[in-house]
Amino acid sequence: MGKFVVRETATGFKFDLKAGNGEVIATSEVYTTEAACMNGINSVKNNCVGEVEDQTADPVVTVKHPKFEVYQDKAGEFRFRLKAKNGEVIATSEGYKAKASCLNGVESVKKNAPDADTVKE
């Protein structure tokens, strides 16, 4: 079972969604308050049902929000970002060498986020 880990940074609060094995699946932006960070967690839980928009495909098939956008970064790695119904980015992934691994990360968010507990570090 996954969990959201909230921690304080020098400039605010952020969360990591971790899988049952402790691996970080997705990370948030830095929020100014802990309450805003908690709202971000709830947003991930509510929006992780979205479909995948593969921005590396040709042609790209646009999907409605909420959605996971899969893209390639400047280093050539595959990443995803979860966008809420309003189009805001609410979680991002690490870089993956293979697109299949990135898509597995999306599935892991869909599986782990809805019922994940929240803990503070």
N, C-alpha and C positions, 0 to 999 in steps of 0.2 A: 504494500500500500504506500502510495506517495505521500509527501508532506510539503507544505509551504514553510520555508524557514525565513523568518523576518530578522533582519539585523540592522543595527544603527551604523551609519557611515559618518564620515566627517561632515557631510552636507545634508544628511537626512536619513531616510529609511528606504530599504529595498528588500525584495524577496527573491528567493530561488525556489523553484519547484523541483523537488528531488524525487526520483523514482525510489521504489522499495530497496534497491541495492545501494542507495546513497548518491547515485550519479545525478548531477544537475541536468535537468531537461530544458528548463527555460528560466530566464532572468527578467526582472523588471527594471524599469528606469529608477532613478532615485527620486523619492517623494519627499516633500518638505516636512510632512507630519506622519506619525505612525497611523493615525486614522485614515489618511489618504492612501497609505500603503495597504491597509486592510480593505479599503474600497477597491483597490487594484486587484487584490486576491479574489474578492467576490466577483469582479468583472471577468477574470480569467475563468472562474468556475461557471459563470453564466454564458460565456461566449465561446467556450472550447468545443462547441458542437458544430462549428462552422466547417465548410468544405475547404478543399485545398485549391488554391490558384497557383498553378505552376508557371512561374514567370520565366522559366528556362525553356519552355515548350515553344514550338513555332507552328501555328500561331498560338498566342496566349489566349486562353479562354477565360474571360473575366467572370468572377464569381461575386455574388452579393456579400456584404458584411453581415454578420461576422464571418471572418475567414482566416485561414492560414495562408500567407504568401510564402512560397518557396522561391528562392532566388540564389544567384551566384554572386559572391562578393569579389572585390578586386583581386584577391589572392587566388581566386578560382575555386574557393570552397562553397559548399551549399549551406544555406541557412534558412530558417523560417522566422517569420514574425506573425504573432497573433494580433489581428485587428478586431476591435469591438464593433458593435452595430453602428456606432457614430464615426467609424473610420480611424479612431485613435489606436496607436500601437500600445498594447498592454503587456506583451511579453515577447522576448526574442531568444533565439537559440545560440549555441556555440557554432563554430564552423565544422562541417563534415566533409570528408574527402569524397564520399560517394553520395549521390542523390538518394539512393535507397536508404542509407543510414539516416539522412535528414527526414525522409518520410516516416521512418520508424520513430523518430523523435516526435513528430506530429501525433502519431498514433499513441505514443506514450503519454503525451499531454492529455489527449482525449480520454484515455483510460484512467490516469492518475488524478487529474485535477478535480473532477466533480466531488469526490468524497475525501479529498486530502485534508488531514488535520493541519492546523497552523500552530507552529511553535516559534518561540523567540530565542535567539542566540544571545 
